[in-house]
Amino acid sequence: MNRIITILVVLLSVQGVFAAGPTDPPPPTPPPPPGLPLDGGLLILFVLALVSGYCLSKKYISTKKGSL
């Protein structure tokens, strides 16, 4: 009896899926946003990174020599 109920439920569930009919395709995706240009700000950032790296390494070397 339990097996018959299970088979009926499965068959009725599958029938409902196929009876739904075709659906409309999803709308097309929007175009991607425009990319950000690399301009003079990148050069300034690079120079600041070099200066800060130099200052930090100079500070590290001076404290390292002082501890010897």
Legacy VTK file of the C-alpha trace (Angstrom):
# vtk DataFile Version 3.0
C-alpha trace
ASCII
DATASET POLYDATA
POINTS 68 float
0.000 0.000 0.000
2.804 2.408 0.946
4.591 1.624 -2.313
1.498 2.421 -4.403
1.093 5.812 -2.706
4.756 6.630 -3.330
4.464 5.724 -7.023
1.305 7.831 -7.400
2.924 10.842 -5.757
5.970 10.591 -8.021
3.867 10.223 -11.161
1.621 13.148 -10.266
4.622 15.340 -9.439
6.295 14.604 -12.762
3.047 15.239 -14.622
2.795 18.689 -13.035
6.284 19.633 -14.188
5.619 18.683 -17.804
2.183 20.344 -17.845
3.688 23.739 -16.921
4.560 24.500 -20.537
7.376 26.564 -21.980
8.415 29.778 -20.307
9.852 32.946 -21.813
13.637 33.148 -21.987
15.294 35.450 -19.467
16.045 38.997 -20.595
19.533 39.681 -21.952
22.154 40.771 -19.473
23.028 44.478 -19.401
26.360 45.565 -20.833
29.286 45.685 -18.406
30.208 49.056 -16.908
33.012 50.980 -18.582
36.474 50.294 -17.246
38.343 52.846 -15.187
41.265 54.447 -17.002
44.774 54.259 -15.579
46.016 57.825 -15.475
48.452 60.046 -13.578
47.077 58.930 -10.206
48.796 55.599 -10.681
52.161 57.272 -11.148
51.699 59.285 -7.933
50.760 56.129 -6.044
53.874 54.354 -7.328
56.135 57.253 -6.306
54.558 57.388 -2.830
55.088 53.641 -2.423
58.761 54.003 -3.363
59.275 56.901 -0.936
57.522 55.148 1.946
59.454 51.924 1.248
62.728 53.829 1.265
61.874 55.611 4.538
60.763 52.402 6.254
63.825 50.466 5.125
66.129 53.318 6.200
64.421 53.379 9.624
64.706 49.567 9.943
68.400 49.570 9.005
69.225 52.392 11.428
67.504 50.596 14.357
69.133 47.313 13.375
72.644 48.814 13.429
71.950 50.574 16.722
71.041 47.308 18.464
74.359 45.640 17.578
LINES 1 69
68 0 1 2 3 4 5 6 7 8 9 10 11 12 13 14 15 16 17 18 19 20 21 22 23 24 25 26 27 28 29 30 31 32 33 34 35 36 37 38 39 40 41 42 43 44 45 46 47 48 49 50 51 52 53 54 55 56 57 58 59 60 61 62 63 64 65 66 67
